[in-house]
Amino acid sequence: MQLVTRFMKSIFAMKSPWPLWVAMLMGLNMMGPLFFIHTLEAQAVLASTMAGAMLMMFLFSRYGFVRLLGLGHIFWIPLVIWLGLRIPEMGFDTTFGIWLSLVVGFNILSLVMDTLDVLLYLRGDRKPLAY
């Protein structure tokens, strides 16, 4: 539990608007699925997010709050592809369809940023993202 607390403190120590961005992602991917948990899509979003959180906690415990944490969202790659293919079936005229669309859109943006972060880390940018 101490690890999670340190991780969350690091998130809130980041410069604005990053804590808000992380809160939006957490809301969509951790809280949002609870409203639709009876669906396979919501279960997949929650499972991939929890798997990513475990990977992030491992990376955080080994390397600290660095750009490499972007690897934690790797489970979102197959998720957004699958959900993206499902959205036309679901439509945009329901709360569920709107939520799915937001998850796909926000997660794709996050994956783009995560890819850049991991590449920067691999190129030598190993400084902490928050102090």
C-alpha positions, 0 to 999 in steps of 0.5 A, spaced: 500 500 500 505 504 501 508 503 494 501 505 491 501 511 496 508 514 493 505 513 486 499 517 487 503 522 490 508 522 484 502 523 480 499 529 484 506 532 484 506 533 476 506 539 473 499 541 471 495 539 467 498 532 468 494 530 474 488 532 471 489 528 465 491 522 469 484 523 473 480 523 467 484 516 464 483 513 471 475 515 471 474 512 464 478 506 465 477 504 473 470 508 475 467 508 468 467 500 467 463 499 474 457 502 471 457 497 465 460 491 469 455 487 466 458 488 459 464 484 456 467 491 454 467 494 461 470 487 464 475 488 458 477 495 460 477 494 467 482 488 466 486 491 462 487 497 466 488 493 472 494 489 469 497 495 467 496 498 474 500 492 476 506 493 471 506 500 473 507 498 480 512 493 478 516 498 474 515 504 479 518 500 484 524 498 480 525 505 476 521 510 480 517 515 476 520 515 470 518 515 462 518 508 462 511 507 466 508 508 459 509 501 458 503 500 463 498 501 458 501 496 453 495 492 454 490 498 451 493 496 444 489 490 443 483 493 447 482 500 443 483 496 437 477 491 439 473 496 442 474 501 436 471 495 432 465 494 437 463 502 437 459 502 430 455 496 433 454 500 439 453 507 436 453 513 439 446 514 442 447 511 448 451 512 455 454 506 454 456 508 446 459 515 449 463 511 454 466 506 449 468 512 445 471 516 450 475 510 452 478 509 445 479 516 444 483 518 451 486 511 451 489 512 444 491 519 445 495 516 452 498 511 447 501 516 443 504 520 449 506 513 452 510 511 446 514 517 446 515 517 453 518 510 452 522 512 446 525 518 450 527 513 456 530 508 451 534 514 448 537 516 455 531 521 458 531 517 465 530 523 470 524 523 474 517 526 471 515 528 478 519 531 484 
